[in-house]
Amino acid sequence: MSNPPGLTLRGVTPPLRLADFKLIAFDMDSTLINIECVDEIADAAGRKAEVAAITEAAMRGEIADYKDSLRRRVALLRGVTVAHMEQVYVERLQLNPGAEALVAACKAVGMKVLLVSGGFTYFTDRIRDRLGIDFTRSNVLEIEPGANCGQLTGRMVDQPWGDICDGAEKRKMLLETCAQLGISPSQAIAMGDGANDLPMMGVAGLSVAYHAKPAVREQAMVAIDRGGLDRLLEVVRP
């Protein structure tokens, strides 16, 4: 059977049934939404090119230590204001095509939705509320107290589960969520675009690359190279 245009399938034979899955996990930046938030925040500091170069290398898997790469990028955000982040959310951030349709289809068959991101709660919390997402894990940007309140310090805040949501943490969160729901990881779908998504994609029953970096595309069971997120519904039927 030939692959539909813009879709590559490996080791799966459609149609699969969406109702056979119980959880779908999404990366956020460049998967569920159209931008890399850290790059757009950096634009406010006049450092977008520098930060974006690190992001691109990290997503391609060329930087082995994702946590270090994120700390380096966040350090360059020092002095950016919360108002600038609001501007990024309002003016630049959009859901990728098909995001709402895919999430709605998953929820309609009783699936839970997980958002795991190397990005920031400032954005993930809003996307969670906008789409009715059940679980999230992402990073907290530290905000300067006192006279400089409303400005980023260039650091992140440790959370009860750890310091930074990297690839290992995404995998851990997917497995913990499956355990919480009483399901097997084989009943989960994981969607992402970058190297830090590969650990969670590797333990899910169905891995989906969305307009992804080559290393991710080559390892995914489903690769969506053209069209929106809802093209998954051509492979996994509602």
HELIX and SHEET records of a PDB file:
HELIX    1   1 LEU A   18  ASP A   20  5                                   3    
HELIX    2   2 CYS A   37  ALA A   44  1                                   8    
HELIX    3   3 LYS A   48  ARG A   60  1                                  13    
HELIX    4   4 TYR A   66  ALA A   75  1                                  10    
HELIX    5   5 VAL A   82  GLU A   91  1                                  10    
HELIX    6   6 ALA A   99  ALA A  108  1                                  10    
HELIX    7   7 THR A  121  LEU A  131  1                                  11    
HELIX    8   8 GLY A  146  ASN A  148  5                                   3    
HELIX    9   9 GLY A  167  LEU A  181  1                                  15    
HELIX   10  10 PRO A  185  GLN A  187  5                                   3    
HELIX   11  11 ALA A  195  ASP A  197  5                                   3    
HELIX   12  12 LEU A  198  VAL A  203  1                                   6    
HELIX   13  13 PRO A  214  GLN A  219  1                                   6    
HELIX   14  14 LEU A  229  GLU A  234  5                                   6    
SHEET    1   A 8 LEU A   7  LEU A   9  0                                        
SHEET    2   A 8 VAL A 222  ILE A 224 -1                                        
SHEET    3   A 8 LEU A 206  TYR A 210  1                                        
SHEET    4   A 8 ALA A 188  GLY A 192  1                                        
SHEET    5   A 8 LEU A  23  PHE A  26  1                                        
SHEET    6   A 8 LYS A 112  PHE A 120  1                                        
SHEET    7   A 8 PHE A 135  ILE A 143  1                                        
SHEET    8   A 8 LEU A 152  VAL A 157 -1                                        
SHEET    1   B 2 LEU A  16  ARG A  17  0                                        
SHEET    2   B 2 VAL A 236  ARG A 237  1                                        
END                                                                             
